[in-house]
């Protein structure tokens, strides 16, 4: 395996040491378990996998942005606050998308 892939996988593993990323990994595992219980079809699985990737990617990038901002300054700075809020907003947007997708799938299974 090339060094770039090794470094990338190391980054995914390093996510386990960050609370917010770890939480997303746990929620992803729960979504996969729910998918097996609901016996999702191929299209539903694709939607779930895309949402999991979207949310985890957003959370990893948010964590990176926070770390870079903290390297610049740990003192209050309104511009850094805005950057961090925007990054957190991206995670929220991805999470809401995943939630709505999950509700659509769930309702299609319990509603008929």
C-alpha positions in Angstrom: 0.0 0.0 0.0 1.4 3.4 -0.9 2.4 5.9 1.8 -0.5 8.2 0.8 -3.1 5.5 1.5 -1.3 4.6 4.7 -1.4 8.2 5.9 -5.1 8.5 4.9 -6.0 5.4 6.8 -4.0 6.6 9.8 -6.1 9.8 9.7 -9.4 7.7 9.8 -8.0 5.7 12.8 -6.9 8.9 14.5 -10.5 10.0 14.4 -11.2 7.5 17.2 -9.3 9.8 19.5 -11.6 12.8 18.8 -14.9 12.7 20.6 -17.0 14.3 17.9 -15.6 12.0 15.2 -15.9 8.9 17.4 -19.5 9.8 18.0 -20.1 9.9 14.2 -18.4 6.4 13.8 -20.8 5.1 16.5 -23.8 6.6 14.9 -22.7 5.1 11.5 -22.4 1.7 13.1 -25.9 2.0 14.5 -27.2 3.1 11.1 -25.6 0.0 9.5 -27.2 -2.2 12.2 -30.6 -0.6 11.6 -30.1 -1.2 7.9 -29.7 -4.9 8.5 -32.7 -5.1 10.8 -34.8 -3.2 8.2 -33.4 -5.3 5.3 -32.7 -2.3 3.2 -32.7 -2.6 -0.6 -29.7 -1.6 -2.7 -30.9 2.0 -3.3 -31.5 2.5 0.4 -28.1 1.1 1.3 -26.5 3.5 -1.2 -28.3 6.4 0.4 -27.2 5.3 3.9 -23.6 4.8 2.8 -23.5 8.2 1.1 -24.9 9.9 4.2 -22.5 8.1 6.5 -19.6 9.2 4.3 -20.9 12.8 4.1 -21.3 13.2 7.8 -18.0 11.6 8.8 -16.2 13.6 6.1 -17.8 16.8 7.3 -16.9 16.0 11.0 -13.3 15.2 10.1 -12.9 18.5 8.1 -14.6 20.4 10.9 -12.1 19.0 13.4 -9.2 19.9 11.1 -10.5 23.5 10.7 -10.8 23.8 14.5 -7.3 22.6 15.0 -5.8 24.9 12.4 -7.7 27.9 14.0 -6.5 26.9 17.4 -2.9 26.8 16.1 -3.4 30.3 14.9 -4.8 31.6 18.2 -6.7 30.3 21.2 -7.7 33.8 22.2 -11.2 34.9 21.3 -11.3 36.2 17.7 -14.6 37.0 16.0 -13.2 35.9 12.6 -12.0 32.5 14.0 -15.4 32.2 15.7 -17.1 32.7 12.3 -14.9 30.1 10.6 -15.6 27.6 13.3 -19.3 28.3 13.2 -19.4 27.8 9.5 -17.5 24.5 9.8 -19.9 23.3 12.5 -22.8 24.4 10.3 -21.5 22.2 7.5 -21.6 19.2 10.0 -25.1 20.2 11.0 -26.2 20.4 7.3 -24.7 17.0 6.6 -26.3 15.5 9.8 -29.7 16.9 9.0 -29.5 15.5 5.5 -28.6 12.1 6.9 -31.5 12.4 9.5 -34.1 13.2 6.8 -32.8 10.4 4.6 -33.1 8.0 7.5 -36.6 9.2 8.3 -37.7 8.7 4.6 -36.2 5.2 4.7 -37.7 4.3 8.1 -41.2 5.6 7.2 -41.1 3.6 3.9 -40.5 0.5 5.9 -43.1 1.0 8.7 -45.7 2.7 6.5 -45.9 0.1 3.9 
